[in-house]
Amino acid sequence: MTVINFTTGEVLRELTIDLSKDYQPTGNSKGPTRKRNSPNLHQQVRAISMSCDISPSG
């Protein structure tokens, strides 16, 4: 999976999904609790499925 900045088209991250793992949440919290009004928690994320490879050729 490739994470791309919607505005700039910059590739932010390349991820590989391990199909042998269960990625569903268990309901248990991990790590410290965050403040609810933290500005970093309100970043907008949009997921778009792609039907073809749009990586730059080089």
CNS distance restraints for C-alpha pairs under 8 A (distance, minus, plus):
assign (resid   1 and name CA) (resid  14 and name CA) 5.98 0.50 0.50
assign (resid   1 and name CA) (resid  15 and name CA) 5.03 0.50 0.50
assign (resid   1 and name CA) (resid  16 and name CA) 6.09 0.50 0.50
assign (resid   1 and name CA) (resid  17 and name CA) 7.35 0.50 0.50
assign (resid   2 and name CA) (resid  11 and name CA) 7.01 0.50 0.50
assign (resid   2 and name CA) (resid  12 and name CA) 7.65 0.50 0.50
assign (resid   2 and name CA) (resid  13 and name CA) 5.88 0.50 0.50
assign (resid   2 and name CA) (resid  14 and name CA) 4.66 0.50 0.50
assign (resid   2 and name CA) (resid  15 and name CA) 6.14 0.50 0.50
assign (resid   3 and name CA) (resid  11 and name CA) 6.01 0.50 0.50
assign (resid   3 and name CA) (resid  12 and name CA) 5.40 0.50 0.50
assign (resid   3 and name CA) (resid  13 and name CA) 5.04 0.50 0.50
assign (resid   3 and name CA) (resid  14 and name CA) 6.38 0.50 0.50
assign (resid   3 and name CA) (resid  15 and name CA) 7.83 0.50 0.50
assign (resid   4 and name CA) (resid   9 and name CA) 5.72 0.50 0.50
assign (resid   4 and name CA) (resid  10 and name CA) 5.55 0.50 0.50
assign (resid   4 and name CA) (resid  11 and name CA) 4.45 0.50 0.50
assign (resid   4 and name CA) (resid  12 and name CA) 5.37 0.50 0.50
assign (resid   4 and name CA) (resid  13 and name CA) 7.17 0.50 0.50
assign (resid   5 and name CA) (resid   9 and name CA) 5.05 0.50 0.50
assign (resid   5 and name CA) (resid  10 and name CA) 5.22 0.50 0.50
assign (resid   5 and name CA) (resid  11 and name CA) 6.42 0.50 0.50
assign (resid   5 and name CA) (resid  12 and name CA) 6.50 0.50 0.50
assign (resid   6 and name CA) (resid  10 and name CA) 7.90 0.50 0.50
assign (resid   6 and name CA) (resid  46 and name CA) 7.61 0.50 0.50
assign (resid  34 and name CA) (resid  38 and name CA) 7.57 0.50 0.50
assign (resid  36 and name CA) (resid  41 and name CA) 7.78 0.50 0.50
assign (resid  37 and name CA) (resid  41 and name CA) 7.58 0.50 0.50
assign (resid  38 and name CA) (resid  42 and name CA) 7.55 0.50 0.50
assign (resid  39 and name CA) (resid  43 and name CA) 7.65 0.50 0.50
